[in-house]
Amino acid sequence: MKTKRRSGRRHKFEFKDYAVLYLEYSRVNKAPATFKRHDRNNMRSLEKAFGEKKLREITPLMIEGYKAKRLTRVSPATVNSPPPT
């Protein structure tokens, strides 16, 4: 039995594209201190790890690897804090 393909479009949205959109949102909608201290710094770190990856390519295993590597530089509370929303 053949399965139908979806629209056939491939999404090419990379993490770095998401980072730009998120930081624009964050800058406008969050307190300046929150933006500077948390969102901007967290996104920089995430972008170094995942910037060129397409969002659909980022797996839970990759995220856990990122967290494990980050634990060597920052406290567990920093690594386990909720992701930016």
C-alpha positions as CSV (number, residue, x, y, z in Angstrom):
1,M,0.0,0.0,0.0
2,K,1.4,3.4,-1.0
3,T,1.2,6.2,1.4
4,K,0.4,9.8,0.4
5,R,3.2,12.3,0.7
6,R,2.4,15.5,2.4
7,S,2.7,18.7,0.4
8,G,6.3,17.7,-0.6
9,R,7.7,21.0,0.8
10,R,10.8,20.8,2.9
11,H,11.0,23.3,5.7
12,K,14.4,25.0,5.8
13,F,13.9,26.9,9.1
14,E,17.1,26.8,10.9
15,F,17.6,27.3,14.7
16,K,19.4,30.6,14.0
17,D,16.3,31.9,12.2
18,Y,14.2,31.0,15.2
19,A,16.7,32.7,17.5
20,V,16.4,36.0,15.7
21,L,12.6,35.8,15.8
22,Y,12.6,34.9,19.5
23,L,15.0,37.6,20.5
24,E,13.0,40.3,18.6
25,Y,9.9,39.1,20.5
26,S,11.8,39.0,23.8
27,R,13.3,42.4,23.5
28,V,9.9,44.0,23.0
29,N,7.8,41.8,25.5
30,K,10.1,41.3,28.4
31,A,11.8,43.5,31.0
32,P,15.2,44.7,29.8
33,A,17.0,43.0,32.6
34,T,15.4,39.7,31.8
35,F,16.2,40.0,28.2
36,K,19.8,40.8,28.8
37,R,20.5,38.4,31.7
38,H,18.6,35.4,30.5
39,D,17.2,35.3,27.0
40,R,20.0,36.9,25.1
41,N,22.7,34.9,26.9
42,N,20.8,31.6,26.7
43,M,20.0,32.0,23.1
44,R,23.7,32.8,22.3
45,S,24.7,29.5,23.9
46,L,22.0,27.6,22.1
47,E,22.8,29.2,18.8
48,K,26.4,28.1,19.1
49,A,25.2,24.5,19.5
50,F,22.3,24.4,17.1
51,G,22.6,27.5,14.8
52,E,23.0,25.8,11.5
53,K,20.7,22.9,12.3
54,K,17.2,22.8,10.8
55,L,14.7,22.7,13.7
56,R,13.4,19.4,12.5
57,E,16.9,17.9,12.7
58,I,17.4,18.7,16.4
59,T,16.7,15.6,18.5
60,P,16.2,15.0,22.2
61,L,19.5,13.2,22.3
62,M,21.3,16.3,20.9
63,I,19.6,18.5,23.5
64,E,20.7,16.2,26.3
65,G,24.3,16.3,24.9
66,Y,24.1,20.1,24.9
67,K,22.9,20.1,28.5
68,A,25.7,17.7,29.6
69,K,28.4,19.8,27.9
70,R,26.9,23.0,29.4
71,L,27.0,21.4,32.9
72,T,30.8,21.5,32.7
73,R,30.6,25.3,32.6
74,V,27.5,26.4,34.6
75,S,25.5,25.2,37.6
76,P,22.8,22.6,37.3
77,A,20.2,25.2,38.1
78,T,21.2,27.2,35.1
79,V,21.1,24.2,32.8
80,N,17.7,23.0,34.1
81,S,16.0,26.4,34.1
82,P,13.0,26.5,31.8
83,P,13.7,27.3,28.1
84,P,12.8,30.7,26.8
85,T,9.1,31.1,26.0
